[in-house]
Amino acid sequence: MTGPLTDRVGFARPDACNPSVRRRAAPLELIAGLALVVSTAVAATVVSIGLARAEPIDPAHVADGSFAIVLLLG
């Protein structure tokens, strides 16, 4: 008693088993993966530039209680 909705497990689309659909989706998945790699590299670059330009902690401010509040608030 298998029908069109019960012969597959999970929430796959009915045309997901069609090989032509898989071939059409492969380039899109590759582009999405490359975009994720590029955006991660850009984010890492921006963070490292921000860390390089950051001023060091002044020891006079460390003795003050405000530095602890800044660390607590993030």
N, CA, C and O atoms as CSV, one atom per row, in Angstrom:
chain,resi,resn,atom,element,x,y,z
A,1,MET,N,N,0.832,-1.180,0.000
A,1,MET,CA,C,0.000,0.000,0.000
A,1,MET,C,C,0.880,1.248,0.000
A,1,MET,O,O,0.765,2.097,0.884
A,2,THR,N,N,1.739,1.351,-0.977
A,2,THR,CA,C,2.563,2.547,-1.088
A,2,THR,C,C,1.968,3.465,-2.140
A,2,THR,O,O,1.629,3.042,-3.245
A,3,GLY,N,N,1.853,4.702,-1.778
A,3,GLY,CA,C,1.318,5.691,-2.690
A,3,GLY,C,C,2.373,6.716,-3.035
A,3,GLY,O,O,3.537,6.537,-2.679
A,4,PRO,N,N,2.003,7.783,-3.716
A,4,PRO,CA,C,2.995,8.785,-4.115
A,4,PRO,C,C,3.591,9.542,-2.927
A,4,PRO,O,O,4.668,10.126,-3.052
A,5,LEU,N,N,2.917,9.544,-1.789
A,5,LEU,CA,C,3.433,10.271,-0.637
A,5,LEU,C,C,4.085,9.374,0.404
A,5,LEU,O,O,4.822,9.855,1.265
A,6,THR,N,N,3.820,8.080,0.331
A,6,THR,CA,C,4.324,7.195,1.385
A,6,THR,C,C,5.514,6.353,0.957
A,6,THR,O,O,6.049,5.607,1.779
A,7,ASP,N,N,5.950,6.440,-0.290
A,7,ASP,CA,C,7.061,5.592,-0.700
A,7,ASP,C,C,8.424,6.232,-0.424
A,7,ASP,O,O,9.449,5.572,-0.593
A,8,ARG,N,N,8.461,7.499,-0.003
A,8,ARG,CA,C,9.713,8.160,0.349
A,8,ARG,C,C,9.675,8.571,1.809
A,8,ARG,O,O,8.625,8.927,2.343
A,9,VAL,N,N,10.836,8.515,2.446
A,9,VAL,CA,C,10.938,8.870,3.850
A,9,VAL,C,C,11.323,10.337,3.954
A,9,VAL,O,O,12.145,10.819,3.175
A,10,GLY,N,N,10.741,11.043,4.900
A,10,GLY,CA,C,11.123,12.436,5.144
A,10,GLY,C,C,10.267,13.407,4.365
A,10,GLY,O,O,9.122,13.127,4.009
A,11,PHE,N,N,10.857,14.552,4.116
A,11,PHE,CA,C,10.110,15.633,3.489
A,11,PHE,C,C,10.675,15.982,2.116
A,11,PHE,O,O,10.681,17.156,1.746
A,12,ALA,N,N,11.139,15.019,1.364
A,12,ALA,CA,C,11.699,15.261,0.044
A,12,ALA,C,C,10.585,15.659,-0.925
A,12,ALA,O,O,9.452,15.187,-0.837
A,13,ARG,N,N,10.951,16.540,-1.845
A,13,ARG,CA,C,9.989,16.929,-2.880
A,13,ARG,C,C,9.734,15.743,-3.792
A,13,ARG,O,O,10.604,14.885,-3.941
A,14,PRO,N,N,8.567,15.676,-4.400
A,14,PRO,CA,C,8.272,14.535,-5.283
A,14,PRO,C,C,9.236,14.427,-6.460
A,14,PRO,O,O,9.499,13.320,-6.930
A,15,ASP,N,N,9.770,15.550,-6.949
A,15,ASP,CA,C,10.680,15.491,-8.085
A,15,ASP,C,C,12.146,15.408,-7.665
A,15,ASP,O,O,13.029,15.521,-8.515
A,16,ALA,N,N,12.426,15.212,-6.372
A,16,ALA,CA,C,13.811,15.152,-5.896
A,16,ALA,C,C,14.529,13.901,-6.382
A,16,ALA,O,O,15.758,13.886,-6.449
A,17,CYS,N,N,13.794,12.863,-6.717
A,17,CYS,CA,C,14.417,11.637,-7.204
A,17,CYS,C,C,14.713,11.692,-8.695
A,17,CYS,O,O,15.363,10.795,-9.231
A,18,ASN,N,N,14.250,12.720,-9.358
A,18,ASN,CA,C,14.455,12.876,-10.787
A,18,ASN,C,C,15.898,13.325,-11.042
A,18,ASN,O,O,16.313,14.351,-10.502
A,19,PRO,N,N,16.677,12.589,-11.850
A,19,PRO,CA,C,18.084,12.957,-12.079
A,19,PRO,C,C,18.258,14.310,-12.754
A,19,PRO,O,O,19.260,14.981,-12.510
A,20,SER,N,N,17.325,14.730,-13.590
A,20,SER,CA,C,17.483,16.022,-14.261
A,20,SER,C,C,17.355,17.181,-13.278
A,20,SER,O,O,17.978,18.225,-13.467
A,21,VAL,N,N,16.560,17.006,-12.241
A,21,VAL,CA,C,16.437,18.043,-11.219
A,21,VAL,C,C,17.735,18.137,-10.427
A,21,VAL,O,O,18.177,19.234,-10.087
A,22,ARG,N,N,18.343,16.998,-10.134
A,22,ARG,CA,C,19.613,17.005,-9.407
A,22,ARG,C,C,20.706,17.681,-10.210
A,22,ARG,O,O,21.525,18.413,-9.653
A,23,ARG,N,N,20.728,17.440,-11.530
A,23,ARG,CA,C,21.755,18.056,-12.370
A,23,ARG,C,C,21.551,19.562,-12.467
A,23,ARG,O,O,22.526,20.308,-12.553
A,24,ARG,N,N,20.310,20.020,-12.454
A,24,ARG,CA,C,20.044,21.459,-12.503
A,24,ARG,C,C,20.417,22.134,-11.201
A,24,ARG,O,O,20.832,23.293,-11.213
A,25,ALA,N,N,20.283,21.450,-10.083
A,25,ALA,CA,C,20.550,22.044,-8.774
A,25,ALA,C,C,22.039,22.038,-8.435
A,25,ALA,O,O,22.470,22.823,-7.591
A,26,ALA,N,N,22.819,21.193,-9.053
A,26,ALA,CA,C,24.239,21.082,-8.712
A,26,ALA,C,C,25.008,22.385,-8.938
A,26,ALA,O,O,25.765,22.779,-8.050
A,27,PRO,N,N,24.861,23.078,-10.074
A,27,PRO,CA,C,25.590,24.342,-10.237
A,27,PRO,C,C,25.152,25.410,-9.238
A,27,PRO,O,O,25.968,26.215,-8.789
A,28,LEU,N,N,23.890,25.416,-8.898
A,28,LEU,CA,C,23.408,26.390,-7.914
A,28,LEU,C,C,23.989,26.120,-6.535
A,28,LEU,O,O,24.330,27.051,-5.805
A,29,GLU,N,N,24.100,24.854,-6.181
A,29,GLU,CA,C,24.712,24.512,-4.897
A,29,GLU,C,C,26.195,24.860,-4.889
A,29,GLU,O,O,26.723,25.278,-3.859
A,30,LEU,N,N,26.872,24.697,-6.015
A,30,LEU,CA,C,28.283,25.063,-6.115
A,30,LEU,C,C,28.460,26.568,-5.959
A,30,LEU,O,O,29.364,27.016,-5.253
A,31,ILE,N,N,27.610,27.346,-6.606
A,31,ILE,CA,C,27.678,28.808,-6.495
A,31,ILE,C,C,27.401,29.242,-5.061
A,31,ILE,O,O,28.077,30.129,-4.541
A,32,ALA,N,N,26.420,28.630,-4.423
A,32,ALA,CA,C,26.107,28.976,-3.033
A,32,ALA,C,C,27.269,28.620,-2.109
A,32,ALA,O,O,27.578,29.378,-1.190
A,33,GLY,N,N,27.904,27.494,-2.336
A,33,GLY,CA,C,29.060,27.107,-1.533
A,33,GLY,C,C,30.230,28.056,-1.716
A,33,GLY,O,O,30.887,28.426,-0.743
A,34,LEU,N,N,30.498,28.457,-2.960
A,34,LEU,CA,C,31.572,29.414,-3.224
A,34,LEU,C,C,31.271,30.774,-2.603
A,34,LEU,O,O,32.169,31.432,-2.078
A,35,ALA,N,N,30.015,31.192,-2.663
A,35,ALA,CA,C,29.641,32.464,-2.036
A,35,ALA,C,C,29.835,32.406,-0.527
A,35,ALA,O,O,30.229,33.399,0.085
A,36,LEU,N,N,29.565,31.264,0.072
A,36,LEU,CA,C,29.776,31.108,1.510
A,36,LEU,C,C,31.263,31.176,1.853
A,36,LEU,O,O,31.639,31.777,2.860
A,37,VAL,N,N,32.100,30.573,1.034
A,37,VAL,CA,C,33.544,30.610,1.266
A,37,VAL,C,C,34.067,32.037,1.138
A,37,VAL,O,O,34.862,32.484,1.966
A,38,VAL,N,N,33.625,32.755,0.106
A,38,VAL,CA,C,34.085,34.126,-0.104
A,38,VAL,C,C,33.617,35.028,1.027
A,38,VAL,O,O,34.394,35.846,1.519
A,39,SER,N,N,32.371,34.898,1.446
A,39,SER,CA,C,31.870,35.758,2.518
A,39,SER,C,C,32.567,35.463,3.843
A,39,SER,O,O,32.790,36.377,4.636
A,40,THR,N,N,32.912,34.204,4.092
A,40,THR,CA,C,33.659,33.866,5.304
A,40,THR,C,C,35.055,34.465,5.261
A,40,THR,O,O,35.549,34.957,6.276
A,41,ALA,N,N,35.698,34.430,4.098
A,41,ALA,CA,C,37.028,35.020,3.961
A,41,ALA,C,C,36.975,36.532,4.148
A,41,ALA,O,O,37.863,37.106,4.778
A,42,VAL,N,N,35.954,37.180,3.613
A,42,VAL,CA,C,35.815,38.630,3.782
A,42,VAL,C,C,35.587,38.968,5.250
A,42,VAL,O,O,36.188,39.911,5.765
A,43,ALA,N,N,34.737,38.222,5.923
A,43,ALA,CA,C,34.469,38.485,7.337
A,43,ALA,C,C,35.735,38.291,8.177
A,43,ALA,O,O,36.006,39.087,9.076
A,44,ALA,N,N,36.504,37.250,7.896
A,44,ALA,CA,C,37.748,37.025,8.636
A,44,ALA,C,C,38.752,38.140,8.386
A,44,ALA,O,O,39.475,38.543,9.297
A,45,THR,N,N,38.798,38.640,7.156
A,45,THR,CA,C,39.696,39.741,6.832
A,45,THR,C,C,39.295,41.004,7.561
A,45,THR,O,O,40.149,41.708,8.101
A,46,VAL,N,N,38.012,41.301,7.585
A,46,VAL,CA,C,37.534,42.506,8.266
A,46,VAL,C,C,37.820,42.437,9.765
A,46,VAL,O,O,38.237,43.427,10.366
A,47,VAL,N,N,37.598,41.287,10.357
A,47,VAL,CA,C,37.860,41.143,11.790
A,47,VAL,C,C,39.349,41.278,12.079
A,47,VAL,O,O,39.727,41.925,13.055
A,48,SER,N,N,40.194,40.685,11.258
A,48,SER,CA,C,41.634,40.776,11.507
A,48,SER,C,C,42.143,42.193,11.304
A,48,SER,O,O,43.042,42.627,12.024
A,49,ILE,N,N,41.593,42.924,10.344
A,49,ILE,CA,C,41.979,44.328,10.164
A,49,ILE,C,C,41.515,45.150,11.358
A,49,ILE,O,O,42.243,46.023,11.832
A,50,GLY,N,N,40.327,44.880,11.842
A,50,GLY,CA,C,39.839,45.582,13.024
A,50,GLY,C,C,40.682,45.315,14.249
A,50,GLY,O,O,40.936,46.222,15.042
A,51,LEU,N,N,41.122,44.072,14.414
A,51,LEU,CA,C,41.991,43.745,15.549
A,51,LEU,C,C,43.362,44.401,15.403
A,51,LEU,O,O,43.957,44.823,16.395
A,52,ALA,N,N,43.863,44.490,14.176
A,52,ALA,CA,C,45.172,45.097,13.961
A,52,ALA,C,C,45.141,46.601,14.219
A,52,ALA,O,O,46.135,47.172,14.665
A,53,ARG,N,N,44.016,47.242,13.943
A,53,ARG,CA,C,43.907,48.682,14.131
A,53,ARG,C,C,43.464,49.072,15.536
A,53,ARG,O,O,43.465,50.253,15.884
A,54,ALA,N,N,43.093,48.102,16.329
A,54,ALA,CA,C,42.616,48.397,17.684
A,54,ALA,C,C,43.757,48.931,18.544
A,54,ALA,O,O,44.912,48.526,18.410
A,55,GLU,N,N,43.398,49.835,19.413
A,55,GLU,CA,C,44.410,50.399,20.311
A,55,GLU,C,C,44.604,49.461,21.504
A,55,GLU,O,O,43.649,48.837,21.968
A,56,PRO,N,N,45.828,49.363,21.993
A,56,PRO,CA,C,46.052,48.502,23.153
A,56,PRO,C,C,45.374,49.072,24.399
A,56,PRO,O,O,45.047,50.257,24.458
A,57,ILE,N,N,45.178,48.226,25.366
A,57,ILE,CA,C,44.519,48.638,26.604
A,57,ILE,C,C,45.480,49.491,27.416
A,57,ILE,O,O,46.630,49.117,27.642
A,58,ASP,N,N,44.993,50.631,27.845
A,58,ASP,CA,C,45.801,51.538,28.666
A,58,ASP,C,C,45.782,51.033,30.111
A,58,ASP,O,O,44.705,50.827,30.669
A,59,PRO,N,N,46.938,50.831,30.722
A,59,PRO,CA,C,46.960,50.315,32.101
A,59,PRO,C,C,46.256,51.235,33.096
A,59,PRO,O,O,45.793,50.770,34.137
A,60,ALA,N,N,46.169,52.518,32.797
A,60,ALA,CA,C,45.492,53.431,33.717
A,60,ALA,C,C,43.993,53.133,33.771
A,60,ALA,O,O,43.355,53.334,34.804
A,61,HIS,N,N,43.433,52.657,32.660
A,61,HIS,CA,C,42.002,52.355,32.633
A,61,HIS,C,C,41.686,50.992,33.233
A,61,HIS,O,O,40.547,50.733,33.622
A,62,VAL,N,N,42.683,50.126,33.308
A,62,VAL,CA,C,42.458,48.796,33.861
A,62,VAL,C,C,42.187,48.875,35.361
A,62,VAL,O,O,41.369,48.122,35.889
A,63,ALA,N,N,42.879,49.793,36.049
A,63,ALA,CA,C,42.683,49.934,37.490
A,63,ALA,C,C,41.323,50.537,37.803
A,63,ALA,O,O,40.801,50.382,38.907
A,64,ASP,N,N,40.767,51.211,36.841
A,64,ASP,CA,C,39.440,51.808,37.007
A,64,ASP,C,C,38.372,50.707,36.940
A,64,ASP,O,O,38.581,49.683,36.290
A,65,GLY,N,N,37.261,50.906,37.590
A,65,GLY,CA,C,36.183,49.905,37.579
A,65,GLY,C,C,35.415,49.895,36.265
A,65,GLY,O,O,34.694,48.936,35.988
A,66,SER,N,N,35.550,50.939,35.448
A,66,SER,CA,C,34.784,51.007,34.217
A,66,SER,C,C,35.244,49.958,33.220
A,66,SER,O,O,34.452,49.512,32.391
A,67,PHE,N,N,36.504,49.555,33.281
A,67,PHE,CA,C,36.995,48.540,32.349
A,67,PHE,C,C,36.296,47.205,32.583
A,67,PHE,O,O,35.988,46.496,31.625
A,68,ALA,N,N,36.047,46.861,33.817
A,68,ALA,CA,C,35.344,45.625,34.133
A,68,ALA,C,C,33.911,45.670,33.606
A,68,ALA,O,O,33.376,44.659,33.151
A,69,ILE,N,N,33.305,46.833,33.672
A,69,ILE,CA,C,31.931,46.968,33.146
A,69,ILE,C,C,31.931,46.817,31.638
A,69,ILE,O,O,31.020,46.204,31.081
A,70,VAL,N,N,32.936,47.364,30.963
A,70,VAL,CA,C,33.035,47.231,29.517
A,70,VAL,C,C,33.217,45.764,29.129
A,70,VAL,O,O,32.594,45.298,28.174
A,71,LEU,N,N,34.048,45.043,29.844
A,71,LEU,CA,C,34.227,43.628,29.567
A,71,LEU,C,C,32.950,42.837,29.819
A,71,LEU,O,O,32.643,41.890,29.095
A,72,LEU,N,N,32.218,43.226,30.838
A,72,LEU,CA,C,30.973,42.527,31.151
A,72,LEU,C,C,29.932,42.761,30.068
A,72,LEU,O,O,29.214,41.832,29.697
A,73,LEU,N,N,29.835,43.980,29.554
A,73,LEU,CA,C,28.838,44.305,28.541
A,73,LEU,C,C,29.246,43.829,27.161
A,73,LEU,O,O,28.399,43.677,26.281
A,74,GLY,N,N,30.509,43.597,26.964
A,74,GLY,CA,C,30.963,43.071,25.677
A,74,GLY,C,C,31.261,44.170,24.741
A,74,GLY,O,O,31.658,43.921,23.603
